[in-house]
Amino acid sequence: MSLSGRILVGLLVGVVTGLFFGELVADLKLVGDIFVKLLQITVLPYIIVSLIAGFGRMQMQQARQLALRGTAVLLVIWGLALSLIFVAAMAFPDIETASFFSAPSRVEADQPDLLELYLPANIFYSLSNNLVPAVVLFSILVGVALIQLEDKSRILPVFDGLAEAMARINTAMVKLTPYGIFAIAAAAAGTMTIEELSRVQVYLVTYISLALLVTFWIFPGLVATLSGIPYREVLSSFRDALVTAFATGNQFVVLPQIAENAKQLLARHHAAGRDTESAVDIIVPVSFNFPSLGKLLVLLFVLFAAWFTDTQVAFLDRLALAFGGLFSLFGSINVAVPYMLNSLQIPSDMFQLFLVTGIVVGRFGAMLAALHIVVLAVIGPLAVAGRLRLRWMDLGRYLLVSAAALFAMVLVLQMYFRAFVPPPPPRDEVLSNIELLVQRVPARIVTDVPEASVTQLAGTRLDHILSTGALQVGYRPNNLPCSYITPKGDLVGFDVEMAHMLAQDLEVKLEFVPFEFDGLRRMLASGQIDIAMSCVASLPDRYADASFSRPYLDLAMAFVTRDHQREVFSDIQTLKAWDGLTIALVSSSYYEARLRRLLPDVRFVYLEAAEDFFTGRDQGAHALLLTEEEGAAYAYRYPHYGVVTTAKRVGMPAAYPVPKGDLEMVEFVSNWIQLKRSEGTIERLYHYWMRGGATADKTPRWSVIRDVLGWVD
């Protein structure tokens, strides 16, 4: 059986294994990770030796001609390909895919140094850090320098030998592909939910549709328009080569066939000659070292991965992806894709999904790569010889038909996805299913805010709690994700969980009482509540109302605003120029002076609760200053809003208010917080309530062995 056949068998057996055993084979992901690392062993060395040898074999006269005309043709093709990819990505359906309580990643990581990324000041550093663009540039410079050597007979065989050695090592590793793909497919099929599987079709259907459009019109039509050769003849001349590339999944094996067919096609149309034949002989092998359309289409997967994981990709990010992705694709896809995913802060696990889907789209990619070389092999020699036919009417007709075909494809795909890609479950349904990690003690929940009493409770609060056997905890009913009431009527949240543990450790009963900030001091003093547990910031202006424990969380400040305004709030200079900018604060005025130093003309409004900003009681505010953890939760409930974080993290300590001046209670709660931190409880709860753990499916994925045969629980 051929390698491609064994790979297909490995994929099918892996999928069947995953469906049969379910999450029991999730650990096979480790085998898949090992396989990916093995594939990457020879990548960068092969880039260096192959590029140096490819350029070094040229003559200077040929290099000059190709530098201007050949490169211009290549840039046009790249530009066309990138345009097709980004337009095709518009077919992805508009489905809200945010994960509840999954706080956004802070933009606090160091931004990449573009000079370091593209300029190989230290090639060994570039190699050790996988800086693919710098390695490519170094190889090109060395290869161009070799062109000027008179005697290259001694050095080129060295690079050829190294390239062959790298190819042999890679061939040995490739033989492991069926086993690696089996492990990856089994782990993916065993853990991927039906909803996720149905959403993968968005990428597969879009990719294949775009591949077919490019194969049967975009590229053959471009060749026909620029060369004057009939469209049908262009397609028929290279039909066998394209079919072979598709069947084998390898465009390299058809390079001689493409070169011969290109020479014959040019000869039939009176374009034969020494210059054009020589250009074909150079362009075909050299073009194999440059990113083809087959490689460029992995950018479509990166855009899909961003859509799949609900990662926002702004216009500038797309521009950077186009240029950075193009340079990174000079090397192996196995290095370029993780690099691009990382540059957009997309979860690296998506690379595993790329490998699995690559088995399906890989043959189309090989066919497109061969077609890319076909275009260069025909248009390139004609451009070098000055025989291109630029008829503006024909070019305009081609562009009009291509645009119409692309528009129709995107429209049809959108209609298809709207009909067959299931949306996520209703948000209220998701919210109603969220539960506490552990229901530790029975709790009585009061839903109406009581009138604040003016009486003063004598003695220390801890003694009162222990003597009465009851802990009364103040909470805010709509303070996601710290304390809130679900549509089912359950009180849940980070601090609700902490309150249960505090009552359990004190061995007392538990009662939850809602509070508002303007009555917090009186409710604490009178004993209506003993402690407030609802992500209350221990800001200076609040110490007039209560004493605070030591912080138990260090949250980060962020803006919550409409989705279409997110980029605006990322730029402080744009905000300074905004006439009439209004920002809402919740209860505390601590951040007003600090924001006013940055934005002198800003107007502030105060809300009693963050929920007011989303329910029409925003008092004209354009954004709400909140923690990013709370903001992410509200953005899930109200999907037209988003969270904007800043590169410089601004922390906000969350602590528990207790009756003012009660030092014994302050010390007791602070010591208890330290115990919970040292036990890892606070970290575990933070992951559960503020990083998406609360919505993780707690039931095992469907599998034959569990749900059909009943062999395991």
Secondary structure, DSSP 8 states (H G I E B T S, - for coil): --HHHHHHHHHHHHHHHHHHHGGGGTTHHHHHHHHHHHHTTTHHHHHHHHHHHHHHTS-HHHHHHIIIIIHHHHHHHHHHHHHHHHHHGGGS-------TTB----TTS----HHHHH--SSHHHHHHTT-HHHHHHHHHHHHHHHHT-S--TTTHHHHHHHHHHHHHHHHHHHTTHHHHHHHHHHHHHHH--HHHHHHHHHHHHHHHHHHHHIIIIIHHHHHHHHH---HHHHHHHTHHHHHHHHHHT-SGGGHHHHHHHHHHHHHHTT--SHHHHHHHHHHHHHHTTS--HHHHTHHHHHHHHHHHTT----HHHHHHHHHHHHHHTTS-HHHHHHHHHHHTT--TTHHHHHHHHHHHHHHHHHHHHHHHHHHHHHHHHHHHTT-----HHHHHHHHHHHHHHHHHHHHHHHHHHHHHS-----HHHHHHT---S---S-EEE--S----------S-HHHHHHHHTEEEEEE-TEETTTEEE-TTS-EESHHHHHHHHHHHHHT-EEEEEE--GGGHHHHHHHTS-SEE-S-EE--GGGTTT-EE---SEEEEEEEEEEGGGHHHHT-HHHHHT-TT-EEEEES--HHHHHHHHH-TT-EEEEESSTHHHHTT-STT-SEEEEEHHHHHHHHHHSTTEEEE--SS--EEEEE-EESTT-HHHHHHHHHHHHHHHHTTHHHHHHHHHHBSGGGS--S----IIIIIS----
